[in-house]
Amino acid sequence: MDDIFVARLMSTDLRTASPDTLVEDAAETMLEHEIGSLVVVDDDGHLEGILTRTDFVGIVSQSHPKAQTAVSRYMTTDVVTTTAQTPIREVADAMIEHGFHHMPVVDEEEVVIGMISTTDLTGYISSVRTPSPSD
């Protein structure tokens, strides 16, 4: 993996926003394009910041007045799950195919026993040393 560089894996078809873009418009752009973040740039394309799905959790929690809406209104109900014995490559492939970052782990009776995320997979990949041909 040492010979794979960022340029090979990075996305170049970016969606951007300006610092004065309304959060509602930013959210709409993210949903429309099925992306998890917007790069915030100035008029010359220089980086000003980044707005992520995680940032929206803070936006909702800090909004006033508080919305009195149950999570059932917005939650996903057709949830893709995995088991503790599924190979991580299959989990990673499913996450990429479906475009999500979290997958509940269930037992044989469909009881939730854990969660695996892209952060977990990234941490694993970063800790694994692939032997080079000269080793």
ZIUR-V927504 format. One line per field, one symbol per residue. ss: DSSP state (2 for helix, 1 for strand, 0 for the rest). burial: # if it has 9 or more other ideal C-beta (glycine too) atoms within 8 Angstrom, else .. A space follows every 50 residues. Layout:
BEGIN
ss=???
burial=???
END
This chain:
BEGIN
ss=00000222200000011000002222222222000011111000001111 11222222222200000000222000000011000002222222222200 01111100000111111222222222200000000
burial=..............####..#.#.###.##......#####......... #....#..#.....................###....#.###.##..... ..####.........##...#..#...........
END
